Amino acid sequence: MRVVAGKYRSRQLKSVDSHLTRSTTDKNKENLFNMIGPYFDGGVCLDLFSGSGGLGIEALSRGIDKLYCVDKQYKAFATIKENIKSLKIEDVTEVYKMDYQKALQLFAQENLKFDLVFLDPPYGMKINQEIIQYMAHHHMLQNNCVIIIEDLIEEVIEIKTPFVLKKQQSYGITTLQIIEYKE
């Protein structure tokens, strides 16, 4: 696994040595960023189920200013820390080993607002709708915030105001939804 483009292009990233996480392939990462960017003019990113941190690190490489990574699994947390240290991006990255609900509550209390959000929870949890509603209700999304949701095809969420579906793409058993938040 590597950083595909930007400031840290071609730098190798470690993947999580666990069956509990699934890494986004370099090809899928490149396709995703071509759909949403491919580059950013600053902003704050949340990678809520980070795994190795690859998606958030890719966003940093492509111009995001600040990255928040969250994963409750220790192996994932340790891998994210290793990847961040190897790229020397500790000053622009915060890593949390905690449950997504506790992380969202903490970020709401700290009045954090995000410009880009990655939601790629373990399959079968059916929590993406709840997460985006919580974030909107607690004013955690900047206007025009882009939210990327990867989940099983049968778990595609219904998009309602204040969200707008920008693109939806299926890959085998999974679907990628790109949503924009409109105040």
N, C-alpha and C positions, 0 to 999 in steps of 0.2 A: 504494500500500500504506500502511496506517495502523495505529495501535494501536486496537483495537476497544473496550476497556473499561478501567476502573480509573483509576489516578492520572494516566496519560499519554494518556487517551482522546482520540481524534481527531487525535493528533499524527501527522504524515506521516513515513514511513520510506522511505529509498531502497532500491531493489532492486538486485541485482547485475546489472551489464551483461555478461552472459555466458550462452552456451547451456549451460554446464556446471552451472548451478543452476536450480532451479525454485522459485518463491516459492509459499507457501501463500496462497491467496486469502483475503480478509477474511471471506468467508462461511464457508469451511471452518475458518478459525481460530476464528470465533465458535461454530460447531457443536462443534468439538473442546473448547473451554474450557467450554461448557455441559455436556459429557459428563463432564469431569474435575473440575470446580470448582463454580462458575465463579471463585471467589476462594480465596486461600490465606492461612493464618495463619503466615507466615514460611516458612523453609526454604531449601534450597540446590538450585539447578537446573543441570543440565548439558544444553546444546544441542550435541550432538557433531558434527553436520554442519550447521553454523549457516546457511550461505548469507548472508542479510542480517542474521541475528540476530532476525528478526521473532517467532518463537515464544518464544524466551527473554525478549525484551523485553516481550512480552505477559504472560508469567508474572510478571515484575518489576512491571509495572503493576498486576497483580491481587494483589500481596501477597507474592511470593517475596522473601527478603532478599538473596540473593547469586546471581549468574549467572556461569557459566563457558561461554564460547562457543569452539568449535574448528572451524576449517576450514583445509584445506591450500592452497586456491586463493588467490592474492594478491588478486584482485579482490574476493572474498568477504570476506577479512580486512579490507581497506581500507573496504569498505562497512559492515561491522559497527562498525568504529572510528568512522566518520562518524556512524552512527545513534546510537551511545552518546554521542558528544560533543554532538550536537544536543539530546539529552534531558538532558544533564548528569548522567549516571549512571555516570561513570568510577569513582567510589568503591565501587560495589557490583557492578562487572562486571570480569571477567578475560577477555581475548581471547588465543587462542593460534593462531598460524599453524603448524600441524603436522599430520602424519598422525594419524588417530584412534588407532592402536596406540601411538604414542609418547605421545600425550596420556593415554591410559588408564594406561600404565606410570607416567608422572609423577604422576598423581592418586593412584594406588595407593601410591607411595612417600611422598607427602605425607599419606597417611591421610585423604583427603577422603571424605566420605559425602554422598550425594545423596538428596533427598526427591522430586525430579521429574527425569525424564530423557526427552529427545526424541531419537529415532533415526530419521532420514530420510536414509539414505545414497543415493548415486546408484543408480539401478535396476540390477539385475543382479549386484550384488556378493555377495549371499547371505552376509552377515556378522552379521546381527542376533542369531541364536542364539548365536554365538561371543561377541559383545559382552556380552550379558546374563549368560552363564555366567562370563565373565572377571570381571565386576563383582561377581557374587555370591561367587565364589571368593576374591576379594581384599577382601571386606568393604567394598565401596564404596557399598552401598545401605542406607539406613535402613530399619527395619521399616516396612511399609506404603508404601514408595517406589512411586510411580506411574511406569510406563514407557510412553511412547507410541511405537509403531512404525508408520511409514508405508512401505509397499513394494508391489510388484506383487502381484496376487491369487495368482499361482502361487508366490510366495515367502513366503507366510504361514508363520510358524514354529510349531512344536509347543510347547505350553505344558506344562511339567512342574514339579513341586515343586522349589524353593520359590516358584515363580511361580503366580499365579492369573489366568486370563483374566477380566477384568471386563466387557469389551465388544469387539465386533468389528463394523465397519461397512465396507461396500464402496462405492466411488465410482468408477464406470467401470472402469478397468483397475487401480485401486489399492485396497488394503485398509488400514484403520486398526485396529490392535490396541491395546487399553488393558489393560495388565498390572499387577498389583500384586505386590510382593515381600513374602513372609511368612517371617520367620525361623523 
